[in-house]
Each structure stands twice: as C-alpha cells, then as structure tokens.
Amino acid sequence: MIFFYLDLNKTAMAEKTLTRNNIGNYFNQNDSFDFIEQLKSVDKVILNFSMINLSIPALLKNYIDHITLANVTFTYKGSTDGNAIGLLTNLKNVQLLTTKGGAGTSNAAFTEYVKGMLEFLGAKVAEPIINEMMDIPPYNEQTPVLNLEKVKEEVIKAAKLF
Ligand SMILES: Cc1cc2nc3c(=O)[nH]c(=O)nc-3n(C[C@H](O)[C@H](O)[C@H](O)COP(=O)(O)O)c2cc1C
C-alpha cells in the first residue's frame, strides 16, 4: 500500500492564486501535473480542513484550482447531456474530516462545495464529518485528539466504509 501525506501549508503551489496574469503558466509540472499524478495514483483520500469565513481555506481552493484541468481531470468530450465527465474515477473513496469554530452556519461553501467539486472530477465522496464548536469551551481548551471524541461514532462508521 502506498501512502502519501500532503501538507498544503508546505507547498508553493497552494499559495498561488489563479489570476488573469498567471493563467498561461499556472498549470505547470511542479504546481499542477505532479499533484494530479499523485491524485491519480491513489484510490482513497482523507481531506482535513477547517472552516474559514464560511468557506474553505484559500490553500485548499488553490489546490483545487491546480488539479481541476480540462481533459486531464474532467472533460466535456463525449458528453451528450452537457454534464462534465470526471476523470478521477480512481478515487473510490474520499472522506472529508473537517472542523468549525462555531456551529449553525451554512456548509454550502464549505463541505458541500468540496464534495460537489470532487464528484465533478469523478470521485466518490462519503458523507463529510464536521466537528463543530472547536473555538468554544470546553473544546477550545482540549487537544484536537480529545476533540475527536465528539465525532467518534461518525469516524468509526466512516472508517468501516472506507
Ligand atoms: C481567519 C479565520 C476565519 C474563520 N472563520 C470561521 C467561520 O466562518 N466559521 C467557523 O465556524 N469557524 C471559523 N474559524 C474557526 C476555525 O474553523 C477553527 O478555529 C478551526 O476549525 C479549529 O480547528 P483546528 O484546531 O483543527 O484548526 C475561523 C478561523 C480563522 C483563523
């Protein structure tokens, strides 16, 4: 079994935002193709991220922008109904393991967006796990590992299906 641990905080790619000025060179070997190849070489992914301003971290958005490439990770070639055909069908199981500081706000631009985006690319994405209220007592006084207890049942259930 091959196992990769990718910390987006340590990649140059994840700090590069797609702009009108850099689009010509944005999808290059180091910033894009290497990460696409890595994604194509695995069948399971656990994606860990927290909510930032009702959305996802910009680092993760930059990663998504780098790996979403026409005719490489999705295509309209062969589509008869206008829907894109995802080419990351090797991703048989993706689990989103996420945290929020509070609770009760919409997850539309958070887990729902990431789930929909990866499904667009052909991945099979499990029901996201969201550990809420991490910035509120007692959770902000506990370790992240202890806070996992709060979603333990969900994690065990997801792990059995993973
Ligand atoms: C800049 C910033 C923006 C944030 N925005 C939100 C937010 O919109 N909603 C929310 O519930 N938590 C928000 N948070 C709180 C983080 O989601 C929270 O600290 C994180 O989930 C804690 O988990 P961690 O210790 O694993 O990072 C924000 C945190 C930062 C630093």
The ligand as a MOL file (V3000), in Angstrom:
LIG
                    3D

  0  0  0     0  0            999 V3000
M  V30 BEGIN CTAB
M  V30 COUNTS 31 33 0 0 0
M  V30 BEGIN ATOM
M  V30 1 C -9.3700 33.5410 9.7300 0
M  V30 2 C -10.3250 32.5520 10.3530 0
M  V30 3 C -11.6280 32.5170 9.9270 0
M  V30 4 C -12.5270 31.6020 10.4940 0
M  V30 5 N -13.8250 31.5550 10.0610 0
M  V30 6 C -14.6920 30.7010 10.6430 0
M  V30 7 C -16.0540 30.6440 10.2250 0
M  V30 8 O -16.5000 31.3290 9.3110 0
M  V30 9 N -16.8860 29.7790 10.8590 0
M  V30 10 C -16.4440 28.9540 11.8520 0
M  V30 11 O -17.2530 28.1660 12.3810 0
M  V30 12 N -15.1550 28.9790 12.2570 0
M  V30 13 C -14.2830 29.8260 11.6760 0
M  V30 14 N -12.9770 29.8520 12.0730 0
M  V30 15 C -12.5480 28.9360 13.1490 0
M  V30 16 C -11.8540 27.7050 12.6180 0
M  V30 17 O -12.6640 26.9880 11.7320 0
M  V30 18 C -11.4970 26.8520 13.8400 0
M  V30 19 O -10.5510 27.5440 14.5930 0
M  V30 20 C -10.9570 25.5250 13.4470 0
M  V30 21 O -11.9590 24.7670 12.8550 0
M  V30 22 C -10.4250 24.8110 14.6930 0
M  V30 23 O -9.9810 23.5810 14.3440 0
M  V30 24 P -8.4050 23.2410 14.2570 0
M  V30 25 O -7.8510 23.4370 15.6310 0
M  V30 26 O -8.3650 21.8310 13.7740 0
M  V30 27 O -7.8240 24.2110 13.2590 0
M  V30 28 C -12.0830 30.7310 11.5170 0
M  V30 29 C -10.7260 30.7800 11.9120 0
M  V30 30 C -9.8660 31.6670 11.3430 0
M  V30 31 C -8.4140 31.6820 11.7870 0
M  V30 END ATOM
M  V30 BEGIN BOND
M  V30 1 1 1 2
M  V30 2 1 2 3
M  V30 3 2 2 30
M  V30 4 2 3 4
M  V30 5 1 4 5
M  V30 6 1 4 28
M  V30 7 2 5 6
M  V30 8 1 6 7
M  V30 9 1 6 13
M  V30 10 2 7 8
M  V30 11 1 7 9
M  V30 12 1 9 10
M  V30 13 2 10 11
M  V30 14 1 10 12
M  V30 15 2 12 13
M  V30 16 1 13 14
M  V30 17 1 14 15
M  V30 18 1 14 28
M  V30 19 1 15 16
M  V30 20 1 16 17
M  V30 21 1 16 18
M  V30 22 1 18 19
M  V30 23 1 18 20
M  V30 24 1 20 21
M  V30 25 1 20 22
M  V30 26 1 22 23
M  V30 27 1 23 24
M  V30 28 2 24 25
M  V30 29 1 24 26
M  V30 30 1 24 27
M  V30 31 2 28 29
M  V30 32 1 29 30
M  V30 33 1 30 31
M  V30 END BOND
M  V30 END CTAB
M  END
